[in-house]
């Protein structure tokens, strides 16, 4: 009897539920108090070219060396203009009428501005409270030059002034160099701008670029003797000279050119290109080469 009771108790124990420990669930709800700052990309709006000589609001078909122009660029940055670190304008000779950002980035100025000129506006303290900047043109030692540009200005005291706005229109004023390469056929001068803040960059360009007219100039000649012998040196790139013991003439041109000598007074107005027996009262002429 006792054995049977123990047997039944064993069965009851086996049938009792086993209480396993329950896992503790993590709280998946709640809030975090934090501030996140997202940088706004600067935006380069319209880019336009206007001649200072004839300021009509259309892009000229061609530029003229030693003429002043203005490139107008509208820049927007929703973090304010003070967030900008630089605005860079490049004017560069291109063999066709299209350009892209990679081509723009690859261009750097050359020593005499024959194919590239760069105007760069640089902020002194991007995102800070200095509110000052500077502008420079390269190549500086050339016949390209800067005019009276319109750029962001600091306000009174520590006030941001133009730097506190989200949009500003830059006016880059410059004079084209004497040797800026003449365009022939599909060649163009591209005019493009990048705006860079502390993180991001945007760019824009004048569609199809513009041409460049021929420019020629006689920059120096010596006094002329009563009689002399004359010879012409070989053409060297875009600059050549005519010299002898009594006369030296230097020509500057931005493309293929012809040099001529004509009697200012005398029996005729005949054009003589290779040989003169006397330099009395001669006129020196430089012209665009025929067929170019």
C-alpha positions as CSV (number, residue, x, y, z in Angstrom):
1,X,0.0,0.0,0.0
2,X,2.8,2.4,0.9
3,X,4.6,1.5,-2.3
4,X,1.5,2.3,-4.3
5,X,1.1,5.7,-2.6
6,X,4.8,6.6,-3.4
7,X,4.3,5.5,-7.0
8,X,1.3,7.8,-7.4
9,X,3.1,10.7,-5.8
10,X,6.0,10.3,-8.3
11,X,3.5,10.5,-11.2
12,X,2.0,13.7,-9.8
13,X,5.5,15.3,-9.5
14,X,6.2,14.6,-13.1
15,X,3.0,16.1,-14.2
16,X,3.6,19.4,-12.4
17,X,4.6,22.4,-14.7
18,X,8.3,23.4,-14.6
19,X,8.7,27.1,-13.9
20,X,11.6,28.4,-16.1
21,X,12.9,32.0,-15.5
22,X,11.4,34.5,-18.0
23,X,13.7,36.7,-20.1
24,X,13.7,40.5,-19.3
25,X,12.5,42.5,-22.4
26,X,14.3,45.8,-23.2
27,X,12.2,49.0,-23.4
28,X,11.9,49.8,-27.1
29,X,10.2,53.2,-26.7
30,X,11.4,56.6,-25.5
31,X,12.9,59.9,-26.8
32,X,16.3,61.3,-27.3
33,X,17.0,65.1,-26.9
34,X,19.6,66.1,-29.5
35,X,20.3,68.7,-32.2
36,X,21.5,67.7,-35.6
37,X,23.0,70.2,-38.1
38,X,22.8,69.5,-41.8
39,X,25.1,71.5,-44.2
40,X,23.3,73.2,-47.1
41,X,25.1,72.9,-50.4
42,X,25.9,76.3,-52.0
43,X,24.0,76.9,-55.3
44,X,25.5,78.8,-58.2
45,X,22.6,80.4,-60.0
46,X,22.9,82.4,-63.2
47,X,26.3,83.3,-64.7
48,X,26.3,86.2,-67.2
49,X,28.8,88.3,-69.1
50,X,28.3,91.9,-69.9
51,X,30.6,94.4,-71.6
52,X,31.4,97.5,-69.5
53,X,31.8,99.5,-72.7
54,X,28.3,98.6,-74.0
55,X,26.4,97.2,-70.9
56,X,23.4,95.5,-72.6
57,X,21.9,92.6,-70.8
58,X,22.9,90.0,-73.3
59,X,26.0,87.9,-73.6
60,X,28.3,89.2,-76.3
61,X,29.2,86.8,-79.1
62,X,32.9,87.6,-78.6
63,X,35.2,89.4,-76.2
64,X,37.8,92.0,-77.2
65,X,41.2,92.0,-75.6
66,X,41.9,95.1,-73.5
67,X,38.2,95.7,-73.0
68,X,36.5,95.6,-69.6
69,X,33.8,93.0,-68.9
70,X,31.7,92.0,-65.9
71,X,30.8,88.4,-65.0
72,X,27.8,88.4,-62.7
73,X,27.2,85.3,-60.5
74,X,24.3,84.8,-58.1
75,X,25.2,82.5,-55.2
76,X,22.8,81.1,-52.7
77,X,23.7,79.3,-49.4
78,X,21.0,78.6,-46.9
79,X,23.7,78.5,-44.2
80,X,24.3,82.2,-45.2
81,X,27.1,83.6,-47.4
82,X,29.4,83.5,-44.4
83,X,29.5,79.7,-44.8
84,X,31.3,80.1,-48.2
85,X,35.0,79.5,-48.3
86,X,35.5,80.5,-52.0
87,X,34.0,81.5,-55.3
88,X,36.3,80.9,-58.3
89,X,35.8,82.2,-61.8
90,X,37.8,80.7,-64.6
91,X,38.0,82.0,-68.2
92,X,39.7,79.5,-70.4
93,X,40.4,78.7,-74.1
94,X,38.7,75.6,-75.3
95,X,38.7,73.9,-78.6
96,X,35.0,73.2,-78.7
97,X,31.8,74.8,-77.4
98,X,31.1,72.6,-74.4
99,X,32.7,72.1,-71.0
100,X,32.3,70.1,-67.8
101,X,33.3,70.2,-64.2
102,X,36.3,67.9,-64.7
103,X,37.6,70.2,-67.5
104,X,37.1,73.2,-65.3
105,X,39.0,71.6,-62.4
106,X,41.9,70.8,-64.7
107,X,42.5,74.4,-65.8
108,X,45.1,76.5,-64.1
109,X,46.4,79.9,-65.2
110,X,49.3,80.3,-67.6
111,X,52.0,82.9,-67.2
112,X,50.8,85.4,-69.7
113,X,47.1,84.6,-69.8
114,X,47.1,83.2,-73.3
115,X,44.7,80.4,-72.5
116,X,43.5,80.7,-68.8
117,X,42.8,83.4,-66.4
118,X,41.5,82.8,-62.8
119,X,39.7,85.2,-60.5
120,X,39.3,83.8,-56.9
121,X,37.3,85.3,-54.0
122,X,38.3,83.8,-50.7
123,X,36.7,84.2,-47.3
124,X,39.1,84.8,-44.4
125,X,37.1,82.9,-41.7
126,X,34.4,80.7,-43.2
127,X,31.7,80.1,-40.7
128,X,33.4,82.4,-38.2
129,X,32.7,86.0,-37.2
130,X,35.5,87.8,-39.1
131,X,33.3,88.7,-42.1
132,X,36.2,89.7,-44.4
133,X,37.5,88.4,-47.7
134,X,39.8,89.1,-50.6
135,X,39.9,88.7,-54.3
136,X,42.8,88.1,-56.7
137,X,43.4,87.6,-60.4
138,X,46.0,85.2,-61.9
139,X,48.2,85.6,-63.8
140,X,48.9,88.9,-61.9
141,X,51.9,89.8,-64.0
142,X,50.1,90.1,-67.3
143,X,47.9,92.4,-69.3
144,X,44.8,90.9,-67.6
145,X,43.6,93.1,-64.8
146,X,40.9,93.4,-62.1
147,X,38.4,96.3,-62.0
148,X,36.1,97.5,-59.3
149,X,34.4,94.2,-58.3
150,X,31.2,94.1,-56.2
151,X,31.8,91.6,-53.4
152,X,30.3,90.8,-49.9
153,X,30.9,93.5,-47.4
154,X,31.1,93.3,-43.6
155,X,28.5,95.3,-41.6
156,X,29.2,97.9,-38.9
157,X,31.2,96.5,-35.9
158,X,30.7,92.8,-35.6
159,X,27.6,92.7,-37.8
160,X,27.7,90.2,-40.6
161,X,26.5,92.6,-43.3
162,X,26.3,90.9,-46.7
163,X,27.8,87.8,-45.1
164,X,24.6,87.3,-43.1
165,X,22.3,87.0,-46.2
166,X,21.5,83.7,-47.9
167,X,21.9,85.1,-51.4
168,X,24.5,87.5,-52.9
169,X,25.3,88.6,-56.4
170,X,29.0,88.7,-57.2
171,X,30.2,91.1,-59.9
172,X,33.7,90.2,-61.1
173,X,35.1,93.1,-63.2
174,X,38.2,92.5,-65.3
175,X,40.1,93.6,-68.5
176,X,40.9,90.9,-71.0
177,X,44.6,90.4,-71.6
178,X,46.3,91.3,-74.9
179,X,47.4,87.7,-75.6
180,X,44.1,86.0,-74.8
181,X,43.9,83.5,-77.7
182,X,41.8,84.4,-80.7
183,X,39.0,81.9,-81.4
184,X,38.6,80.3,-84.8
185,X,36.1,77.7,-85.9
186,X,34.5,75.8,-83.0
187,X,37.0,77.2,-80.4
188,X,35.5,79.2,-77.5
189,X,36.5,80.8,-74.3
190,X,34.6,79.1,-71.5
191,X,33.4,81.1,-68.5
192,X,32.5,79.0,-65.5
193,X,32.2,79.5,-61.7
194,X,32.4,77.2,-58.6
195,X,31.1,78.1,-55.1
196,X,32.5,76.1,-52.2
197,X,31.5,76.1,-48.6
198,X,33.3,74.2,-45.8
199,X,32.0,70.9,-47.2
200,X,30.4,71.0,-50.6
201,X,30.8,72.6,-54.1
202,X,28.5,73.6,-56.8
203,X,29.2,75.1,-60.3
204,X,27.7,76.7,-63.3
205,X,28.8,78.0,-66.7
206,X,27.8,80.3,-69.6
207,X,26.3,77.9,-72.1
208,X,28.5,77.4,-75.2
209,X,31.1,80.0,-74.1
210,X,32.0,83.1,-76.1
211,X,34.5,83.9,-78.9
212,X,37.6,86.1,-78.7
213,X,38.4,88.7,-81.3
214,X,41.8,89.2,-82.9
215,X,44.1,91.7,-81.3
216,X,47.4,93.1,-82.6
217,X,49.6,95.8,-81.3
218,X,53.0,97.4,-82.1
219,X,54.4,98.0,-78.6
220,X,57.9,99.4,-79.3
221,X,60.1,100.8,-82.0
222,X,63.3,102.9,-82.0
223,X,64.1,106.1,-83.8
224,X,64.7,105.8,-87.5
225,X,67.9,106.7,-89.3
226,X,68.1,108.5,-92.7
227,X,69.3,105.3,-94.4
228,X,69.5,101.7,-93.3
229,X,69.4,98.0,-94.2
230,X,66.3,96.0,-93.2
231,X,65.7,92.4,-92.3
232,X,62.9,90.5,-90.6
233,X,63.4,87.9,-87.9
234,X,61.5,84.6,-88.0
235,X,58.0,84.6,-86.4
236,X,58.2,83.2,-82.8
237,X,54.8,82.1,-81.5
238,X,52.6,85.2,-81.1
239,X,55.4,87.8,-80.6
240,X,58.0,88.8,-83.1
241,X,60.4,91.6,-83.8
242,X,62.0,93.4,-86.7
243,X,65.5,94.6,-85.9
244,X,68.7,96.0,-87.4
245,X,71.4,98.2,-86.0
246,X,69.1,101.2,-86.2
247,X,65.5,100.0,-85.7
248,X,63.7,97.5,-83.4
249,X,60.0,96.9,-83.7
250,X,58.1,94.5,-81.3
251,X,54.6,93.1,-82.2
252,X,52.1,91.5,-79.9
253,X,49.2,89.5,-81.2
254,X,46.8,86.9,-79.9
255,X,46.6,84.9,-83.2
256,X,48.2,84.5,-86.6
257,X,49.1,87.9,-88.0
258,X,50.8,89.8,-90.8
259,X,53.3,92.6,-90.3
260,X,53.7,95.3,-93.0
261,X,55.6,98.5,-93.6
262,X,54.2,101.4,-95.6
263,X,55.6,104.7,-96.6
264,X,53.7,107.4,-94.6
265,X,54.7,110.1,-97.1
266,X,56.3,109.9,-100.4
267,X,55.5,108.8,-103.9
268,X,53.1,106.0,-103.2
269,X,51.1,104.1,-100.6
270,X,52.5,100.7,-101.7
271,X,52.7,98.0,-99.0
272,X,56.2,96.5,-98.6
273,X,56.6,93.4,-96.4
274,X,60.1,92.1,-96.9
275,X,62.6,94.7,-97.8
276,X,63.1,98.5,-97.4
277,X,66.1,100.6,-98.4
278,X,65.3,103.5,-96.1
279,X,63.3,103.9,-92.9
280,X,62.4,107.6,-93.4
281,X,58.7,108.2,-92.6
282,X,57.5,104.6,-92.5
283,X,54.3,103.3,-91.0
284,X,54.4,99.9,-89.3
285,X,51.2,97.9,-89.5
286,X,50.0,94.7,-87.9
287,X,46.9,92.9,-89.3
288,X,45.1,89.6,-88.8
289,X,46.5,87.0,-91.2
290,X,44.3,86.4,-94.2
291,X,42.3,83.2,-94.1
292,X,42.1,83.2,-90.2
